[in-house]
Amino acid sequence: MKSTTFILRLSHPVSADMLEDLRAVIPADTTHIFINALDEESHTTVECAQNDDNCSLAASAIALWRQLGHIHHLTWRHGWQSLNVNEASQQELFQMLKTPGAIMHIS
């Protein structure tokens, strides 16, 4: 992708639950999806164009699936910084995804 992006790394169980929802709400022309069947922790990588709509939609989906009990661990990475963000609000998730080069590990 040529624009600034954020990355969601989904574990295999989370990918099975959440990937179709992400595909349904985030425009296909703003995402790239890579699946690595050999890696349970980073089974699916979703690279999204970093704009307000995509960040908002992704944050909403993460908050919803966490509330439903399908997400147990959230780790936000930016450069060398890594934070456990299991308790982050939807607004905080949105702000994290808006950070250039953000990576969110979801399991």
C-alpha atoms as one frame of an Amber mdcrd trajectory, in Angstrom:
protein
   0.000   0.000   0.000   1.268   3.456  -0.817  -0.493   5.408   1.943   0.114
   5.179   5.667  -1.254   1.942   7.085  -2.060   0.170  10.323  -1.784  -3.588
  10.774  -4.005  -6.028  12.631  -2.390  -9.387  13.435  -5.060 -11.929  14.305
  -4.522 -15.269  16.026  -6.134 -18.247  14.319  -9.191 -18.374  16.655  -9.767
 -14.605  16.406  -9.354 -14.723  12.637 -11.997 -17.456  12.411 -14.441 -15.227
  14.318 -13.567 -11.746  13.129 -12.068 -11.775   9.630 -15.362 -11.911   7.735
 -16.699  -8.975   9.752 -13.588  -6.937   8.962 -13.959  -7.801   5.275 -17.605
  -6.745   5.388 -17.077  -3.330   6.976 -13.669  -2.119   5.774 -13.577  -1.324
   2.038 -11.668  -3.985   0.086  -9.733  -1.401  -1.908  -8.177  -0.091   1.327
  -6.975  -3.445   2.699  -4.551  -6.258   2.032  -5.077  -9.575   3.800  -2.344
 -12.175   4.242  -2.954 -15.610   5.765  -0.157 -17.759   7.192  -1.677 -21.124
   8.072   1.560 -22.200   9.796   1.439 -19.484  12.471  -1.297 -19.737  15.115
  -0.486 -16.392  16.793  -0.198 -14.277  13.633  -2.419 -16.415  11.429  -3.933
 -13.461   9.579  -2.406 -10.052   8.886  -4.786  -7.300   7.812  -3.062  -4.190
   6.461  -5.437  -1.217   6.235  -5.124   2.283   4.837  -4.928   4.585   7.822
  -7.886   6.938   7.651 -10.565   7.928  10.157 -13.188   5.592   8.683 -10.997
   2.477   8.651  -9.588   3.149  12.126 -13.084   3.733  13.497 -14.499   0.589
  11.884 -11.587  -1.560  13.084 -11.778  -0.143  16.630 -15.538  -0.833  16.700
 -15.051  -4.415  15.522 -12.291  -5.029  18.085 -14.409  -3.576  20.908 -17.442
  -5.642  19.879 -15.580  -8.959  19.595 -13.795  -8.278  22.902 -17.166  -7.580
  24.545 -18.503 -10.869  23.131 -15.563 -12.698  24.738 -13.750 -13.731  21.561
 -10.737 -11.469  22.158  -8.633 -12.101  25.265  -5.377 -10.232  24.585  -4.625
  -6.978  22.778  -1.076  -5.759  22.297  -0.347  -2.467  20.549   3.055  -1.952
  18.954   4.636   1.157  17.571   8.336   1.018  16.775  10.064  -0.456  19.821
   7.146   0.368  22.092   4.793  -2.471  23.031   1.804  -2.110  25.365  -0.829
  -4.467  26.733  -4.090  -2.689  25.884  -6.644  -5.292  26.985  -8.656  -2.653
  28.853  -8.459   0.133  26.240 -11.707   1.880  25.365 -12.980   2.022  21.800
 -11.798   5.647  21.563  -8.330   4.673  22.829  -8.170   1.836  20.286  -9.101
   4.329  17.563  -6.298   6.687  18.632  -3.780   3.822  18.709  -4.747   2.704
  15.205  -4.351   6.303  13.979  -0.673   6.253  15.035   1.465   5.872  11.878
   2.887   2.349  11.663   0.633   0.961  14.400   0.424  -2.815  14.797  -2.297
  -4.430  16.918  -1.844  -8.095  17.923  -5.211  -9.636  18.728  -5.667 -13.057
  20.325
